[in-house]
Amino acid sequence: MKKQLTFYLIRHGRTLWNDQRLLQGRGDSPLLEEGIRGAKLTGEALKHIDFTAAYSSVLQRTIDTAKHIIGTRNIPLFQHCGLNEHFFGSWEGMLVDTIRHTPEFQQMLNDPARYTAEINGGETYGELAERAMNAIRDIIAVHHSGNILIVSHGHTLRLLLALFDGSTWQNHRENQRVPSLLNTAINVVRYEQNEGEINGRFILDTVNSAEHLALESK
């Protein structure tokens, strides 16, 4: 029997550290009112979607975002550490502008294949890709059909979407279809797997859709 899933992947709402331009990673800061509003508007935009389940990272900003999207609906919400943000090591909590000029930071932004995370003691893109894709595989193993809400983070989701689109972790930032993701923008990906197939196919339907964020909450 064919497996068919539709993933709705959302970056968490805007946080205090986003506003202060501090690198967040595994660090955490609370959602701003703007972030809460964005999550609620995303929930309003997706109110017609019958979700089988919702997943977030274990970080509070995604849990809170998911809860605001779900609202009063009876949708089970689970956490998976594989959906956590890229770990930036000693850079976390630092002002981005103070480290942007460094060679390693520029490699992280522009040359994933050569980014080794040696100076900051963080996580390489290869490591991020492995754990994030394993999280998606875990979710696929649990569900046979239906709509799945996933609330995660900027680097993690950008990498996942590019991998779904056929990129590698080494070249994913060259994928023109997958830009830096806006907070609480909507991304939609279909997954299809025929009976007997070991691996299925991902099809990107929507990337970085933010029209709903311009609307007033009803």
PLY file of the C-alpha trace (Angstrom):
ply
format ascii 1.0
element vertex 218
property float x
property float y
property float z
element edge 217
property int vertex1
property int vertex2
end_header
0.00 0.00 0.00
1.33 3.42 -0.98
2.53 5.73 1.79
1.51 9.36 1.35
2.31 12.12 3.80
2.21 15.89 3.58
4.57 17.83 5.81
3.90 21.40 6.86
7.27 22.69 8.04
7.34 25.92 10.03
10.22 27.91 11.49
9.50 29.03 15.06
8.15 32.50 15.80
10.48 35.46 16.21
12.31 35.44 19.56
14.08 37.93 21.79
17.49 36.72 20.61
16.38 37.01 16.98
15.49 40.63 17.72
18.81 41.25 19.48
20.73 39.55 16.66
22.23 36.97 18.99
23.12 33.55 17.60
20.69 31.10 19.16
21.30 27.47 18.22
20.64 25.19 21.20
20.33 28.28 23.36
16.79 29.50 23.81
14.93 32.73 24.31
11.21 33.45 24.58
8.91 34.31 21.71
8.23 38.00 21.22
4.65 39.21 20.85
5.45 39.37 17.14
6.44 35.70 17.25
3.27 34.70 19.07
1.18 36.67 16.60
2.97 35.01 13.67
2.33 31.56 15.11
-1.35 32.32 15.63
-1.67 33.67 12.10
-0.03 30.49 10.81
-2.54 28.47 12.82
-5.36 30.50 11.25
-3.92 29.91 7.76
-3.73 26.15 8.44
-7.03 25.76 10.29
-8.51 23.83 7.36
-5.71 21.22 7.46
-6.60 18.04 9.32
-3.31 17.24 11.06
-2.61 13.68 12.15
0.18 14.81 14.49
2.57 17.65 15.22
6.29 17.51 15.98
8.68 20.13 17.30
12.26 20.21 18.49
12.86 19.95 22.22
13.59 23.70 22.44
10.89 25.80 24.06
10.57 28.32 21.22
9.37 25.60 18.85
7.13 23.96 21.44
5.45 27.30 22.15
5.13 28.06 18.43
3.54 24.67 17.77
1.08 25.17 20.63
0.04 28.57 19.27
-0.43 27.06 15.80
-2.49 24.18 17.16
-4.60 26.39 19.41
-7.60 24.54 20.81
-7.45 21.72 18.27
-6.94 18.15 19.50
-3.65 17.46 17.71
-1.01 15.37 19.52
2.31 17.23 19.85
5.59 15.34 20.16
9.21 16.50 20.54
12.21 15.10 18.66
15.76 16.23 19.43
16.72 15.57 15.82
14.70 18.65 14.89
16.82 20.92 17.13
18.64 23.87 15.64
22.19 23.70 14.32
24.56 23.70 17.32
26.91 26.71 17.13
29.06 25.87 20.16
30.85 28.83 21.76
29.16 31.25 19.34
25.75 30.76 20.92
24.50 33.90 22.65
27.04 36.06 20.80
26.15 39.11 18.73
26.26 37.98 15.10
27.93 41.18 13.90
30.94 40.54 16.15
31.77 37.20 14.49
30.36 37.65 10.98
33.76 38.70 9.59
35.60 35.58 10.79
36.64 32.98 8.19
34.82 30.15 9.98
31.56 32.12 10.17
31.81 32.95 6.47
32.41 29.27 5.72
29.28 28.40 7.69
27.27 30.85 5.61
28.79 30.28 2.18
30.80 27.05 2.07
29.08 24.25 4.04
31.44 21.58 2.67
34.47 23.29 4.25
32.79 24.35 7.50
34.40 22.13 10.16
33.14 23.94 13.32
36.59 23.43 14.86
36.96 26.90 16.38
33.51 27.13 17.94
33.23 23.43 18.86
29.84 23.25 17.20
28.17 20.94 14.73
29.06 20.45 11.07
26.41 20.50 8.36
27.05 16.80 7.78
26.18 16.06 11.39
23.12 18.30 11.22
21.94 16.63 8.01
22.29 13.14 9.49
20.32 13.81 12.67
17.63 15.94 10.99
17.01 13.40 8.22
16.93 10.61 10.83
14.21 12.57 12.63
12.18 12.77 9.41
12.68 9.05 8.81
11.49 8.34 12.35
8.31 10.35 11.69
7.75 8.63 8.35
8.11 5.23 10.04
5.32 6.09 12.48
2.75 7.46 10.03
1.33 5.90 6.89
-0.75 8.81 5.62
-2.02 12.23 6.62
-0.80 15.76 7.29
2.09 16.29 9.70
3.01 19.64 11.29
6.73 20.11 11.97
8.02 23.16 13.86
11.78 23.53 13.80
14.53 26.09 13.13
16.07 28.20 10.39
19.27 26.27 9.59
17.69 22.88 10.21
14.68 23.49 7.97
16.65 25.18 5.21
18.96 22.18 5.04
16.10 19.69 5.15
14.14 21.43 2.40
17.21 21.54 0.16
17.90 17.84 0.80
14.27 17.05 -0.05
14.83 18.96 -3.31
17.84 16.88 -4.29
20.69 19.00 -2.94
23.46 17.65 -0.74
24.47 19.10 2.61
27.66 20.30 0.95
25.87 22.42 -1.70
22.48 23.06 -0.09
23.01 26.81 0.23
23.34 27.07 -3.55
19.75 25.85 -3.99
17.86 28.88 -5.30
14.48 27.35 -4.43
15.29 27.27 -0.72
16.33 30.67 0.71
16.77 31.73 4.32
13.40 31.03 5.93
11.19 33.63 7.55
9.81 33.08 11.04
6.45 31.23 10.89
6.50 31.04 7.08
4.76 27.97 5.65
6.65 25.26 3.74
4.80 22.28 2.30
6.44 19.02 1.21
4.76 15.84 -0.01
6.26 12.40 0.60
5.32 9.37 -1.50
6.56 5.81 -1.11
5.23 2.88 -3.10
4.80 -0.54 -1.53
8.06 -2.46 -1.71
10.22 0.66 -2.03
12.92 1.21 0.58
12.95 4.97 0.09
10.24 7.32 -1.11
10.28 10.72 -2.79
9.93 14.25 -1.45
8.19 16.89 -3.55
8.44 20.57 -2.60
5.10 22.29 -3.08
5.53 25.54 -1.13
8.62 27.28 0.22
8.75 30.32 2.52
5.13 31.40 2.02
4.43 34.39 4.26
1.32 36.02 2.79
-0.69 35.00 5.85
1.60 37.02 8.12
0.37 40.28 6.60
-3.20 39.55 7.71
-4.78 40.71 10.94
-5.64 37.93 13.35
-9.34 37.19 13.36
0 1
1 2
2 3
3 4
4 5
5 6
6 7
7 8
8 9
9 10
10 11
11 12
12 13
13 14
14 15
15 16
16 17
17 18
18 19
19 20
20 21
21 22
22 23
23 24
24 25
25 26
26 27
27 28
28 29
29 30
30 31
31 32
32 33
33 34
34 35
35 36
36 37
37 38
38 39
39 40
40 41
41 42
42 43
43 44
44 45
45 46
46 47
47 48
48 49
49 50
50 51
51 52
52 53
53 54
54 55
55 56
56 57
57 58
58 59
59 60
60 61
61 62
62 63
63 64
64 65
65 66
66 67
67 68
68 69
69 70
70 71
71 72
72 73
73 74
74 75
75 76
76 77
77 78
78 79
79 80
80 81
81 82
82 83
83 84
84 85
85 86
86 87
87 88
88 89
89 90
90 91
91 92
92 93
93 94
94 95
95 96
96 97
97 98
98 99
99 100
100 101
101 102
102 103
103 104
104 105
105 106
106 107
107 108
108 109
109 110
110 111
111 112
112 113
113 114
114 115
115 116
116 117
117 118
118 119
119 120
120 121
121 122
122 123
123 124
124 125
125 126
126 127
127 128
128 129
129 130
130 131
131 132
132 133
133 134
134 135
135 136
136 137
137 138
138 139
139 140
140 141
141 142
142 143
143 144
144 145
145 146
146 147
147 148
148 149
149 150
150 151
151 152
152 153
153 154
154 155
155 156
156 157
157 158
158 159
159 160
160 161
161 162
162 163
163 164
164 165
165 166
166 167
167 168
168 169
169 170
170 171
171 172
172 173
173 174
174 175
175 176
176 177
177 178
178 179
179 180
180 181
181 182
182 183
183 184
184 185
185 186
186 187
187 188
188 189
189 190
190 191
191 192
192 193
193 194
194 195
195 196
196 197
197 198
198 199
199 200
200 201
201 202
202 203
203 204
204 205
205 206
206 207
207 208
208 209
209 210
210 211
211 212
212 213
213 214
214 215
215 216
216 217
